[in-house]
Each structure stands twice: as structure tokens, then as C-alpha cells.
């Protein structure tokens, strides 16, 4: 049966012809049900591509264009996408028996609405709406086959940050926890534990970059989560590392990651469970000094009993951190949202002219994005010398 046809107005049609793969439906009259696979035409009747309707996110997810040569969205198309994506990661030298890396990254790999991280012998495939799960199942079969994995966990990243994770498994289930390698560094992951598995693969190259800055320095890592950035600094020769996070559970996880790297000197590696803002206030009062401070905060949080957002609250946090950094010390900042604008401008507000930029970066090469969709490049990292 032929797919229903959705006719795009001129502006949306030009977006698709220009390489766009996430068509905004906010001002379009879409009669097809969410999850439907449709053909897109321009107002002259010429075919533009094949898409899945994702009304939860107000998007048409364009998975193929006429140039791709596929008549429908099926296993053959999705397998071709996975094969091409895997070839690129192989060229980057990322696959390996226990390695962790991103295999699929949305529109940049021709699969808008989906991302996939390989975690050793298993993968986690994220679908960004419940209606995309039928396609996710086909995509998971392709990932499992081409990457030669034991199984794939499908997780639904519902809009609005729902706490309940909808997930299912294609193939063999992973253990509750297992160890993966990132440039031969071991980290524990929990593939079925929740939306976040314990290791953010988009930070891989920045962890490597910290080896330039950490040797011999006293390091403070705020919002340290499972300690991957802290491990990178410790392995690079930091004099001491203090990791601060609100969760005792992830602090125990972080300590396990330190132990896997044979970093067991309790006098040098401290783990503080508590609020980052309160920690900085105590540290400033005690006249503590840290020569490298890392801040990779959540985009939004209510952990302190009130809403905390990057755009409003980050500059003050930066100012507090600067108060415990001596002259010549470094402040390493990250932000993980395209809604923020310029992280450098926020840093300027917090530092009031004190810092100079020594490094800037974003997403690694296994996170390709479309030139037509610049908002997809969400990650900003900047290092400043004070």
C-alpha cells in the first residue's frame, strides 16, 4: 500500500531540499496520525522524501529522499543507514569488543528522531517519541546485525522529561551493570537502569583534552555524576581531585570507576555528597583553592528545592567558582543545550572580565549534525585561564 501523501508548503519544501530532516509541523495541517509513515511532496506534486509523523515533538522525521533510492521506510533503508554510520565510526577507529561510542546521531546519520550508543556488546537506542518505537525496533535489528552485538535496549526519551523510562530489549538482555572502555579507560554502565547509562560519550574528546590541563593541579569537579571527568584528571596526573554531586549512589559509582583505574589513594581523591553551590560557599569561607574547576551542570534541576536553569543561574555559579581559583588557574565549563545561546557570554557575565579563553570545543566526530539544522550542535565547552 502506498504511503499517505503530505504536501509541504514552499518554505518547508525548501528546508527539505536544503538538507533539513526535522520538519516543523507547528504551522502545517497534518491529518496523518502520529507514527504514520508518509510521503512528502511539494505543492507541485514532486516527491521530496519519506518521513515518519512525530506529532509529540511537532516534527516530520525525514528518513529518505528520492536520491537515496528507497521506495519505503523499511528494514532495507534502515540497514543501509546503519551500515554507512558504522563505516564512519570504523574510519574514526571507535569500534572494539568493549568500546563505547555513538553509532547513530539523529539527522546527521539520516535517522532523525533516533540516537544510538554502543556500549561494548550491547547498544542503547533512543527513540524521541513513543510513536517512533515501531521504526526503532527495525533500526535496533539493523544495529544488532551490522555491529554484531548481543542485544539492543530501546529507550523512549519522551518530551517533558518524564521520569518513567519506557524500554524494551531486542536480542539478549544486558547485565544490570557492565564495564566498557573509552580509549582503554574502563567505566561501569547500567544499560537498563534509566535514561542515562552512566557515561556520556559526547564528552570523550574533552576528557582526553583535560590531560593537557590537569597534571600537577588540584581539581574540583562540580556535578561530577559518575566521575568520568574526575577519572580523566586523576589519570593525567592531577595532584588531587575533589568530586561533588548530590547523589550518594552516583558517588559510589564514581568511586568504583576510580578503583577500576587503580586510583585508590583516599588522601588525593575526595568524594563530597552535597550541593555544588553550598560546597563553593564553604570552600570560599575556608579559603580553599583549586587550580582547575570543572562545571558541567544539568540544564534544569530542582535538587535544591527550587528550579535552577542554565541561562539564569549559570553566571552566578561561575562567579562563585572563580572565587576559589587562584590567578593562573583554569575554569572548564560545559553546557548541553542549544537553547542557551553563547556559553562564552555567560562566562563573561560571571567572570566580569577576569578570564581569557584557552580552549573551545563541541561535539566529537561520531556526533555528526546537519548544516541545515545548526541547533542540533548542542554541546559547548570552553576553558578559561583566570
PLY file of the C-alpha trace (Angstrom):
ply
format ascii 1.0
element vertex 386
property float x
property float y
property float z
element edge 385
property int vertex1
property int vertex2
end_header
0.00 0.00 0.00
1.32 3.44 -0.93
2.10 5.83 1.91
-0.27 8.76 2.52
0.97 11.98 0.96
1.69 15.12 2.96
2.08 18.24 0.83
4.60 20.73 2.17
4.36 24.47 1.56
7.22 26.23 -0.20
9.26 27.12 2.90
9.15 23.60 4.37
9.87 22.06 0.96
12.93 24.31 0.56
14.12 23.21 4.02
14.00 19.53 3.00
15.70 20.23 -0.34
18.41 22.10 1.57
19.20 19.05 3.68
16.77 19.51 6.57
15.43 16.30 8.10
13.30 17.53 11.04
10.39 19.44 9.55
8.49 21.65 11.99
4.77 20.87 11.83
3.60 23.71 14.11
2.12 25.64 11.17
1.30 22.67 8.95
-2.07 20.98 8.62
-1.16 17.33 9.28
-4.04 14.86 9.11
-1.92 11.69 9.30
-1.72 10.01 12.70
1.42 10.28 14.78
3.72 7.38 13.90
2.41 7.14 10.34
4.91 6.70 7.52
4.17 9.24 4.82
5.46 10.55 1.51
6.30 14.23 1.33
5.51 16.21 -1.83
5.92 19.86 -2.69
2.94 21.90 -3.82
3.73 20.97 -7.42
3.41 17.24 -6.75
7.14 16.45 -6.87
8.33 13.95 -4.27
10.58 15.29 -1.50
11.09 12.22 0.65
9.71 9.66 3.08
9.01 10.59 6.70
7.54 9.42 9.98
4.97 11.68 11.64
6.06 12.69 15.16
3.33 14.96 16.49
4.61 14.68 20.08
7.59 16.80 19.01
5.79 18.62 16.19
8.08 17.11 13.59
8.11 15.17 10.37
11.18 12.93 10.59
12.54 12.64 7.04
14.31 9.28 6.75
14.83 9.16 2.98
14.91 11.40 -0.08
14.43 10.37 -3.73
18.21 10.40 -4.19
18.52 7.57 -1.66
16.62 5.22 -3.98
14.26 3.60 -1.44
10.53 3.24 -2.02
9.55 2.89 1.63
10.78 3.16 5.19
11.71 -0.42 5.97
14.49 -2.68 7.15
16.46 -2.27 3.93
16.60 1.52 4.26
17.42 1.43 7.97
20.09 -1.24 7.47
21.72 0.95 4.83
21.74 3.86 7.25
23.36 1.76 9.98
25.94 0.30 7.60
27.03 3.78 6.48
27.11 5.06 10.06
29.23 2.12 11.21
31.67 2.66 8.33
32.23 6.24 9.51
32.87 5.16 13.11
35.22 2.46 11.88
37.20 5.10 9.99
37.38 7.05 13.25
38.79 3.94 14.98
35.99 3.73 17.53
34.53 0.18 17.36
36.08 -2.54 19.50
34.92 -5.52 21.58
34.22 -3.47 24.72
34.29 0.09 23.38
31.74 2.84 23.95
30.86 5.33 21.21
27.90 6.88 19.40
26.81 4.86 16.39
23.78 6.88 15.28
23.18 10.58 15.82
19.84 11.72 14.51
19.64 13.62 11.25
23.40 13.62 10.82
23.20 9.88 10.21
19.92 10.03 8.31
17.80 8.83 11.26
16.16 11.95 12.73
14.35 11.19 15.96
16.82 8.48 16.98
20.25 8.19 18.57
22.23 5.08 19.49
25.22 4.46 21.75
27.21 1.23 21.51
28.27 0.04 24.96
30.54 -2.94 24.42
28.44 -5.93 23.33
25.16 -4.06 23.74
23.69 -0.80 22.48
21.14 1.67 23.77
18.88 3.10 21.07
16.89 6.20 21.99
13.58 6.99 20.29
12.39 10.54 20.92
8.65 9.76 20.97
6.52 6.68 21.69
5.18 6.81 18.14
8.69 6.17 16.79
9.07 2.83 18.58
7.93 0.65 15.60
10.72 2.16 13.48
13.09 1.89 16.45
12.52 -1.88 16.55
13.56 -2.21 12.90
16.50 0.08 13.50
17.56 -1.97 16.54
17.58 -5.16 14.47
19.84 -3.44 11.94
22.17 -2.13 14.68
22.40 -5.56 16.27
23.18 -7.23 12.96
25.67 -4.83 11.41
27.51 -4.03 14.67
27.43 -7.73 15.68
26.01 -7.05 19.12
24.32 -9.34 21.63
21.36 -7.03 22.12
19.91 -3.53 21.86
17.94 -1.70 24.55
15.32 0.67 23.14
14.55 3.63 25.42
11.90 6.26 24.76
13.01 9.82 25.53
9.56 11.36 25.94
9.17 15.13 25.68
8.92 16.94 29.02
11.49 14.86 30.92
9.22 12.06 32.13
10.86 10.11 34.95
9.42 6.73 33.98
11.53 5.13 31.26
9.74 3.09 28.61
12.16 0.47 27.32
12.30 -2.88 25.59
15.10 -5.19 24.50
15.87 -6.62 21.08
18.07 -9.72 21.37
19.80 -10.77 24.58
19.35 -8.56 27.65
22.47 -6.90 29.06
23.57 -7.48 32.64
22.38 -4.96 35.20
25.83 -3.38 35.01
28.88 -3.99 32.87
32.21 -2.32 32.06
33.03 -0.59 28.78
36.21 1.03 27.51
36.80 4.56 26.29
40.33 4.83 24.89
41.22 1.84 27.11
39.82 3.55 30.23
37.20 1.36 31.99
33.82 2.73 33.06
30.81 0.97 34.53
27.50 1.47 32.69
23.92 0.48 33.50
22.28 -0.12 30.13
18.80 -0.75 31.53
18.96 1.44 34.64
17.35 4.64 33.33
17.63 7.21 30.56
21.28 7.93 31.40
23.55 4.90 31.48
26.44 6.48 33.41
28.75 7.59 30.58
28.17 10.49 28.19
30.02 9.58 25.00
29.84 13.15 23.68
32.46 14.15 26.27
35.09 11.61 25.14
37.40 14.06 23.36
37.06 16.62 26.15
38.12 14.01 28.68
41.19 13.45 26.52
41.77 17.21 26.35
41.82 17.54 30.12
45.14 15.69 30.10
46.70 18.98 28.92
45.43 20.91 31.92
45.19 18.53 34.88
48.79 17.38 35.58
50.03 18.66 38.94
46.87 20.69 39.64
44.31 20.47 42.42
40.99 19.77 40.68
37.39 20.40 41.74
34.69 18.68 39.67
31.19 20.02 40.36
28.13 17.98 39.28
30.58 15.10 38.95
27.97 12.35 38.27
29.79 9.00 37.84
33.20 10.66 37.87
34.33 10.28 34.25
35.86 13.77 34.10
37.42 13.25 37.52
38.96 9.96 36.41
40.41 11.68 33.33
42.10 14.31 35.52
43.39 11.77 38.04
44.81 9.51 35.34
46.50 12.54 33.76
48.44 13.24 36.94
46.32 15.70 38.95
47.73 16.39 42.41
44.27 15.90 43.93
40.66 15.63 42.70
37.51 16.51 44.64
34.23 15.30 43.10
30.95 16.90 44.22
27.49 15.51 43.48
24.15 15.47 45.27
23.66 11.69 44.91
25.39 9.23 47.21
24.58 6.50 44.70
26.48 8.08 41.82
29.34 8.95 44.18
29.70 5.24 44.97
29.58 4.56 41.22
32.32 7.18 40.71
34.49 5.60 43.38
34.13 2.29 41.55
35.30 3.94 38.34
38.35 5.30 40.17
39.12 1.83 41.52
38.91 0.33 38.00
41.71 2.71 37.01
43.69 1.71 40.14
43.19 5.16 41.66
42.74 4.29 45.33
44.60 7.00 47.29
41.88 8.36 49.59
44.05 11.34 50.51
44.12 12.54 46.89
40.67 11.52 45.59
37.79 13.00 47.62
34.07 12.42 47.05
31.72 15.00 48.56
27.97 14.32 48.55
26.09 17.61 48.56
25.01 20.70 46.67
27.63 22.40 44.46
26.60 25.94 45.42
26.80 25.20 49.14
30.15 23.44 48.64
31.58 26.52 46.91
30.30 28.78 49.69
32.01 26.64 52.33
35.20 26.38 50.26
35.40 30.17 49.82
34.83 30.72 53.54
37.59 28.21 54.35
39.87 29.90 51.78
40.29 26.64 49.85
41.84 26.98 46.40
41.51 24.75 43.34
43.73 25.22 40.30
41.26 23.60 37.89
37.48 23.72 38.40
35.15 21.71 36.15
31.48 22.67 35.85
29.16 20.52 33.73
25.75 21.24 35.27
22.32 19.88 34.35
20.26 22.05 32.01
17.46 22.17 34.57
17.24 20.95 38.15
15.04 21.18 41.25
17.54 19.42 43.51
17.92 22.46 45.79
14.16 22.77 46.33
13.69 25.40 43.63
14.09 25.49 39.88
17.66 26.02 38.62
18.27 26.86 34.96
21.46 27.41 32.99
20.64 30.73 31.37
19.57 32.41 34.62
21.78 30.78 37.26
25.00 29.71 35.50
26.74 33.14 35.64
26.40 33.31 39.44
27.72 29.76 39.76
30.68 30.73 37.56
31.36 33.73 39.80
31.31 31.51 42.89
33.71 29.05 41.28
36.09 31.84 40.25
36.35 32.86 43.90
38.16 29.60 44.75
40.52 29.66 41.73
43.91 31.37 42.16
45.43 33.57 39.48
46.72 31.34 36.69
44.13 28.67 37.48
41.67 27.25 34.97
37.88 27.16 34.77
36.44 24.46 32.49
32.76 24.97 31.57
30.24 22.88 29.66
26.63 23.34 28.57
24.42 20.75 26.91
21.57 22.66 25.32
21.06 24.63 22.12
18.62 26.90 23.99
21.41 28.55 25.97
22.98 30.82 23.37
26.67 31.55 23.90
28.40 29.91 26.86
31.24 32.42 26.45
28.80 35.29 27.08
27.55 33.61 30.24
31.14 33.14 31.36
31.83 36.83 30.74
28.87 37.76 32.94
30.13 35.54 35.75
33.83 36.40 35.49
33.42 40.14 34.87
36.40 40.27 32.54
38.77 38.15 34.61
39.20 35.16 32.26
40.83 34.54 28.89
39.73 31.69 26.63
42.34 28.98 26.11
40.16 26.20 24.62
36.76 25.82 22.99
35.00 22.78 21.61
31.77 20.97 20.91
30.58 17.61 19.68
33.03 14.90 18.56
33.15 13.37 15.08
30.80 10.49 15.94
28.10 13.11 16.61
27.56 14.45 13.05
24.92 17.12 12.56
23.25 18.70 9.54
24.34 22.11 8.29
20.65 22.82 7.69
19.94 22.24 11.40
22.58 24.18 13.35
20.58 23.90 16.60
21.47 20.20 16.67
25.01 21.12 17.74
24.01 21.43 21.37
27.31 20.92 23.22
29.56 23.85 24.19
32.79 23.50 26.15
35.12 26.38 26.99
38.25 26.62 29.16
39.38 29.92 30.62
42.58 30.91 32.40
41.95 33.35 35.24
0 1
1 2
2 3
3 4
4 5
5 6
6 7
7 8
8 9
9 10
10 11
11 12
12 13
13 14
14 15
15 16
16 17
17 18
18 19
19 20
20 21
21 22
22 23
23 24
24 25
25 26
26 27
27 28
28 29
29 30
30 31
31 32
32 33
33 34
34 35
35 36
36 37
37 38
38 39
39 40
40 41
41 42
42 43
43 44
44 45
45 46
46 47
47 48
48 49
49 50
50 51
51 52
52 53
53 54
54 55
55 56
56 57
57 58
58 59
59 60
60 61
61 62
62 63
63 64
64 65
65 66
66 67
67 68
68 69
69 70
70 71
71 72
72 73
73 74
74 75
75 76
76 77
77 78
78 79
79 80
80 81
81 82
82 83
83 84
84 85
85 86
86 87
87 88
88 89
89 90
90 91
91 92
92 93
93 94
94 95
95 96
96 97
97 98
98 99
99 100
100 101
101 102
102 103
103 104
104 105
105 106
106 107
107 108
108 109
109 110
110 111
111 112
112 113
113 114
114 115
115 116
116 117
117 118
118 119
119 120
120 121
121 122
122 123
123 124
124 125
125 126
126 127
127 128
128 129
129 130
130 131
131 132
132 133
133 134
134 135
135 136
136 137
137 138
138 139
139 140
140 141
141 142
142 143
143 144
144 145
145 146
146 147
147 148
148 149
149 150
150 151
151 152
152 153
153 154
154 155
155 156
156 157
157 158
158 159
159 160
160 161
161 162
162 163
163 164
164 165
165 166
166 167
167 168
168 169
169 170
170 171
171 172
172 173
173 174
174 175
175 176
176 177
177 178
178 179
179 180
180 181
181 182
182 183
183 184
184 185
185 186
186 187
187 188
188 189
189 190
190 191
191 192
192 193
193 194
194 195
195 196
196 197
197 198
198 199
199 200
200 201
201 202
202 203
203 204
204 205
205 206
206 207
207 208
208 209
209 210
210 211
211 212
212 213
213 214
214 215
215 216
216 217
217 218
218 219
219 220
220 221
221 222
222 223
223 224
224 225
225 226
226 227
227 228
228 229
229 230
230 231
231 232
232 233
233 234
234 235
235 236
236 237
237 238
238 239
239 240
240 241
241 242
242 243
243 244
244 245
245 246
246 247
247 248
248 249
249 250
250 251
251 252
252 253
253 254
254 255
255 256
256 257
257 258
258 259
259 260
260 261
261 262
262 263
263 264
264 265
265 266
266 267
267 268
268 269
269 270
270 271
271 272
272 273
273 274
274 275
275 276
276 277
277 278
278 279
279 280
280 281
281 282
282 283
283 284
284 285
285 286
286 287
287 288
288 289
289 290
290 291
291 292
292 293
293 294
294 295
295 296
296 297
297 298
298 299
299 300
300 301
301 302
302 303
303 304
304 305
305 306
306 307
307 308
308 309
309 310
310 311
311 312
312 313
313 314
314 315
315 316
316 317
317 318
318 319
319 320
320 321
321 322
322 323
323 324
324 325
325 326
326 327
327 328
328 329
329 330
330 331
331 332
332 333
333 334
334 335
335 336
336 337
337 338
338 339
339 340
340 341
341 342
342 343
343 344
344 345
345 346
346 347
347 348
348 349
349 350
350 351
351 352
352 353
353 354
354 355
355 356
356 357
357 358
358 359
359 360
360 361
361 362
362 363
363 364
364 365
365 366
366 367
367 368
368 369
369 370
370 371
371 372
372 373
373 374
374 375
375 376
376 377
377 378
378 379
379 380
380 381
381 382
382 383
383 384
384 385
